[in-house]
């Protein structure tokens, strides 16, 4: 229980963003003029997952000042959002009659996750003092 509370305190913005992502992906979406733009929904998916994972990295670097990132943390920070994306696409396909699961949405989500991980690594340089920076181990 202590571990759960510690994570809630360290990653509040990320957790809110994850909840918002689930909500937005499972509610009925009204038609908007923005939707007429070709592949607008794919860009929205990239931006949504990029934003959520960027928050994750921001909060990670804010609470872990050592600059050392175990490989397991990198794998979890990339794999978990991608798995969540797949779960959401499956929920859209099988549990709603107004949304559909789409492999291209899954790909767009994954691109957002990978972009955030790459930029998160670069952002580390701004969050961690130069003498504390270390490579992924």
C-alpha positions in Angstrom: 0.0 0.0 0.0 2.9 2.3 0.8 4.3 1.8 -2.7 1.0 2.7 -4.3 0.7 6.0 -2.3 4.3 6.8 -3.1 3.6 6.5 -6.9 0.4 8.5 -6.5 2.5 11.3 -5.0 5.3 11.1 -7.5 3.2 10.9 -10.7 -0.1 12.8 -10.2 -0.1 14.5 -13.6 0.7 11.2 -15.4 -2.1 9.4 -13.6 -4.6 12.1 -14.4 -3.5 12.0 -18.0 -3.9 8.2 -18.1 -7.4 8.5 -16.7 -8.3 11.2 -19.2 -6.9 9.1 -22.0 -9.1 6.2 -21.1 -12.1 8.5 -20.8 -11.5 10.2 -24.1 -10.9 6.9 -25.9 -14.1 5.3 -24.6 -16.7 8.1 -24.8 -18.8 8.9 -27.7 -17.1 11.7 -29.6 -19.1 14.4 -31.4 -18.3 15.4 -34.9 -16.0 18.4 -35.2 -14.7 20.4 -38.2 -11.2 19.3 -37.1 -12.3 15.7 -38.0 -12.5 16.6 -41.7 -8.7 17.1 -41.8 -7.1 14.0 -43.3 -5.7 11.6 -40.6 -6.7 14.2 -37.9 -7.5 11.4 -35.5 -4.1 9.8 -36.0 -2.4 13.1 -35.2 -4.6 13.3 -32.1 -3.5 9.9 -31.0 0.2 10.7 -31.5 -0.2 13.9 -29.5 -2.3 12.3 -26.8 0.3 9.6 -26.1 3.2 11.9 -26.6 1.7 14.2 -24.0 0.9 11.5 -21.5 4.4 9.9 -21.8 6.1 13.3 -21.7 4.4 13.9 -18.4 5.6 10.5 -17.2 9.2 11.4 -18.1 9.0 14.9 -16.6 7.7 13.5 -13.3 10.3 10.7 -13.4 13.2 13.1 -13.8 11.7 15.5 -11.2 11.6 12.7 -8.6 14.8 10.8 -9.6 17.6 13.3 -9.5 20.4 10.7 -9.9 20.1 10.6 -13.7 20.4 6.8 -13.7 17.7 4.9 -15.4 17.6 1.1 -15.1 16.8 -0.7 -18.4 13.7 -2.1 -16.7 12.4 1.4 -16.1 12.9 2.3 -19.8 11.2 -0.9 -20.9 8.2 -0.3 -18.6 8.0 3.4 -19.6 7.7 2.3 -23.3 5.9 -1.1 -23.0 3.2 -0.2 -20.5 1.7 2.8 -22.5 1.8 0.7 -25.7 0.1 -2.2 -24.0 -2.5 0.2 -22.6 -3.0 1.5 -26.1 -3.7 -2.0 -27.3 -6.1 -2.6 -24.4 -8.0 0.6 -25.2 -8.3 -0.4 -28.9 -9.6 -3.8 -27.9 -12.1 -2.2 -25.5 -13.3 0.1 -28.3 -13.8 -2.8 -30.6 -15.5 -5.3 -28.3 -17.2 -3.2 -25.6 -18.6 -0.2 -27.4 -21.0 0.0 -30.4 -19.9 3.6 -31.3 -16.1 3.2 -31.4 -13.9 0.8 -33.3 -10.5 -0.6 -32.7 -7.9 0.4 -35.3 -4.4 -0.9 -35.9 -3.4 2.5 -37.3 -4.5 4.2 -34.1 -2.4 1.6 -32.2 0.6 2.5 -34.4 0.0 6.3 -33.9 -0.2 5.8 -30.1 3.1 3.8 -30.3 4.8 6.6 -32.3 3.7 9.1 -29.6 5.2 6.8 -26.8 8.5 6.4 -28.7 8.8 10.1 -29.4 8.2 10.9 -25.8 10.9 8.4 -24.7 13.4 9.9 -27.1 12.6 13.5 -26.0 12.5 12.3 -22.4 16.1 11.2 -22.7 17.1 14.6 -24.0 15.0 16.3 -21.3 17.1 14.5 -18.7 19.9 16.8 -19.6 17.8 19.8 -18.4 16.6 18.1 -15.2 19.7 16.4 -13.9 23.0 18.2 -13.1 25.8 17.4 -15.5 28.0 15.6 -12.9 25.0 13.4 -12.0 24.2 12.2 -15.5 24.8 8.6 -16.2 24.0 6.3 -19.0 21.2 3.8 -18.9 22.4 0.7 -17.1 
